């Protein structure tokens, strides 16, 4: 039993149909078309759009609300700027959490490795 009813998940029945092309790329999801760029990155799906840099890292996403994704020199996701701003924290190459624009630790994403 959940202590807070806002966190209760009530799944619904249903299904989504998908259509794939000869490259096994999804070209339609639930009747909405899916498009790709020359590097095979998904650029549009269900009214949303995505942008990528020369390293195929997603740099922009828009599904009614725009977000920008920034990477550090090591190629790790560093920051997402949009309605909510999150800066990610790493321990070497492993992501360990993120903090919001108020520099409050908001999420822990990985468990430490046991010794």
C-alpha positions as CSV (number, residue, x, y, z in Angstrom):
1,X,0.0,0.0,0.0
2,X,1.4,3.4,-0.9
3,X,1.7,6.1,1.7
4,X,0.9,8.7,-0.8
5,X,-1.9,8.1,-3.3
6,X,-0.1,10.5,-5.8
7,X,2.5,7.7,-6.3
8,X,0.1,4.9,-7.1
9,X,0.5,3.6,-10.6
10,X,-2.7,2.5,-12.3
11,X,-1.8,0.9,-15.6
12,X,-4.4,0.9,-18.4
13,X,-5.1,-1.7,-21.0
14,X,-4.2,-1.0,-24.6
15,X,-1.7,-1.5,-27.3
16,X,0.3,0.6,-29.7
17,X,0.9,-0.5,-33.2
18,X,4.3,0.0,-34.8
19,X,5.5,-0.2,-38.5
20,X,9.1,-1.0,-39.3
21,X,11.0,-0.5,-42.6
22,X,13.7,-2.8,-44.1
23,X,16.3,-1.4,-41.8
24,X,14.2,-2.3,-38.8
25,X,13.6,1.3,-38.0
26,X,10.2,2.3,-36.6
27,X,8.5,4.4,-39.3
28,X,5.1,4.7,-37.5
29,X,4.2,4.5,-33.8
30,X,0.5,4.5,-33.0
31,X,-0.3,6.0,-36.4
32,X,2.2,8.9,-36.0
33,X,5.1,9.0,-38.4
34,X,8.7,8.7,-37.2
35,X,11.5,10.4,-39.3
36,X,15.3,10.0,-39.3
37,X,18.2,12.2,-40.4
38,X,21.1,11.0,-42.6
39,X,22.8,9.5,-39.5
40,X,19.7,7.5,-38.6
41,X,18.9,9.7,-35.5
42,X,15.2,10.1,-34.8
43,X,14.4,13.7,-35.7
44,X,10.6,13.7,-35.4
45,X,7.9,11.6,-33.7
46,X,4.4,12.2,-32.6
47,X,4.6,16.0,-32.9
48,X,8.0,16.2,-31.3
49,X,11.4,17.1,-32.8
50,X,15.0,16.3,-31.9
51,X,18.3,17.9,-32.9
52,X,21.8,16.3,-32.8
53,X,25.4,17.5,-33.0
54,X,28.3,16.1,-35.1
55,X,28.8,13.4,-32.4
56,X,25.2,12.2,-32.7
57,X,24.4,13.5,-29.2
58,X,20.9,14.8,-28.8
59,X,21.2,18.6,-28.3
60,X,17.6,19.7,-28.6
61,X,14.2,18.2,-27.9
62,X,10.8,19.7,-28.3
63,X,7.5,18.1,-27.6
64,X,5.5,21.3,-27.0
65,X,8.2,22.5,-24.5
66,X,11.8,23.0,-25.7
67,X,14.8,21.6,-23.9
68,X,18.5,22.0,-24.7
69,X,21.0,19.3,-23.8
70,X,24.7,20.2,-23.2
71,X,27.7,17.8,-22.9
72,X,31.1,18.2,-21.1
73,X,34.4,17.8,-23.0
74,X,34.3,14.0,-22.1
75,X,31.0,13.7,-24.0
76,X,28.9,13.1,-20.9
77,X,25.5,14.7,-20.5
78,X,26.2,17.8,-18.4
79,X,23.1,19.9,-18.4
80,X,19.5,20.0,-19.6
81,X,18.0,23.4,-19.9
82,X,14.3,23.8,-20.3
83,X,11.4,24.3,-18.0
84,X,13.4,22.5,-15.3
85,X,17.2,22.9,-15.4
86,X,19.3,19.9,-14.3
87,X,23.0,19.6,-14.1
88,X,24.3,16.0,-13.9
89,X,27.1,14.8,-11.5
90,X,29.6,12.1,-12.2
91,X,32.1,9.9,-10.4
92,X,34.6,9.3,-13.1
93,X,32.5,8.0,-16.0
94,X,29.5,6.9,-13.9
95,X,26.6,9.2,-13.4
96,X,25.7,9.5,-9.8
97,X,23.0,12.2,-9.7
98,X,21.8,15.6,-10.7
99,X,21.0,19.0,-9.2
100,X,18.6,21.7,-10.1
101,X,19.1,25.4,-10.7
102,X,19.0,26.0,-7.0
103,X,22.0,23.7,-6.6
104,X,19.9,21.3,-4.5
105,X,20.7,17.6,-5.0
106,X,17.5,16.3,-6.6
107,X,18.1,12.8,-7.7
108,X,20.5,9.9,-7.1
109,X,20.8,7.8,-10.2
110,X,23.2,5.1,-9.3
111,X,24.2,3.0,-6.3
112,X,27.9,3.0,-5.2
113,X,29.8,-0.1,-6.1
114,X,30.2,-2.3,-3.1
115,X,33.8,-2.8,-1.9
